[in-house]
Amino acid sequence: MNQTYSFTELIIVDDGSSDQTVDIVKKLIISNRSIRLIEKSEVSYNDSGKKIINAFYRGYSKLSKQWDVICKFDSDLIFPENYLEKLVLKFKKNNNIGIFGGILKIQKNNIWTIESVSNDDHVRGPIKAYSKDCYDSINGLKAVDGWDIVDEFLAMYYGFEVFVDKQLYVKHLRPTGAIPVKNNSYKKGSVFYFIGYDFVLALLACLKLSYTQKINFFAVYMGYIVPFVLLKEKYVNKQQSKFIRNHRWTKILKIFTKFNNK
């Protein structure tokens, strides 16, 4: 409500909240008719990726106005007041941008520092924003683990740009991993299978993930191997899988070349 650019519609989904969120929102609605509350008539399916996107769709289904940009924001965030203004300006300046976001910071020893799992070319799940053309092209968000990786690969497959504003910081009050997720390492590894990684690419990705996020490598890699053996259906088709593999190998080769030149 304090943003320098006013939103058209704000839908807040209560997905089993145990604090005073609902009471606070009801008070805000009195002074702002553009805010709507979806109360806890149901709680989304209790699985990390599926739960998040099912909650999103509960809100999405209640949209009543036309839109050009849609945002999926978590509730544990503090935005700079010009966040929406910069977001809208970027979409207007570059019609090719399909997904936009800033950088998440967490508080350590009273200092706000960039979250370790952040990187320069990936818009984190809590702060996703999509152009309508991109959202429609990728056929919305998939209610699966790794949804916030799948959406970006599909966006690029359809010719859209994923843009991270490295100067636009958002405070993340609940760091990633603060809430334990059952079989989390296994699920993270399974995503590499479902988006079409080959054995070597999956091995490298699992090694990197286990190192950067301090999780069990074997659990991560088994997440890839098991659905491979069971021939599980992938999230993407053959052409999209090929695009994703080529994209990842190209980035790896660039990193290797850069390192080798040093």
C-alpha positions, 0 to 999 in steps of 0.5 A: 500500500505504500508503494510509489506505484499503485497496484491494480489488484492485491489478493492475499491468500490465507493458507493456514496462517497461524498469526494475525494476518487475516485480522490485519488484512480485514482492517486494510480492506476497509480503506482499500477496495483493491485488496481482497482476502481469500480465507482458509476455506481450504489449505493447499496440498501439503507438499513444498512446490505443489502447496505454493502454486496451489495457494497461488491458483486459489488467488489467481482464480479470484482475479476480477480485473485485466492485467499486464503483469502479475506478481507472486509474492510470499508474505515474509518480505519487506519491499523497498517502496519503489519496487513496483515502480521499477518493476513496471518501468522495466517491463515497459522499457523492454517488451521481451522481458517475461520474468522479473525480480530483485535480489533477496537479503537476509539478516545476519548479526543485524546486517542485511546480506544477500542470501547465499542461494541467490544468483544473478540470473535466477529470479527467486520464487518469493518475488516472481513477476510475469508479463501476461504474454510470458505467463500465457506462453508457458501455460501458467505455473506448474504445481511441482517441485522446482516450479520456479526453475521450470518457469524460467527455462520455459520462458527462455524457450519461448523467447522471453528474457529473465531479468534480475535487477541486482540493485533492487533488494528485498528483505527476506524475513524467513531465510530459505530452508528455515522450515524443514521440508520432508525429503527436501534433498531428494526432491531437489535432485528429482527436478533435474530429471523432470526438466531433462538433464542428462547423467553428467549434467545432473551429476554436476548440478547435484554436486553444486547443489550439495556444496552450496546448500550444504545438503547430502549429495547422495540423497540429491543424486538419488532424486535424479536416478529413481525417476529415471529408472522408473521412467517418470513423465517429465515436466517438459517435452523433448524439444524443451528438454533439449533446449534446457540441456543446451542452455545449461551446457553453454553456461558451463562451457562459458564458465570453464572458458573464463576460468581457463583463461585466467 
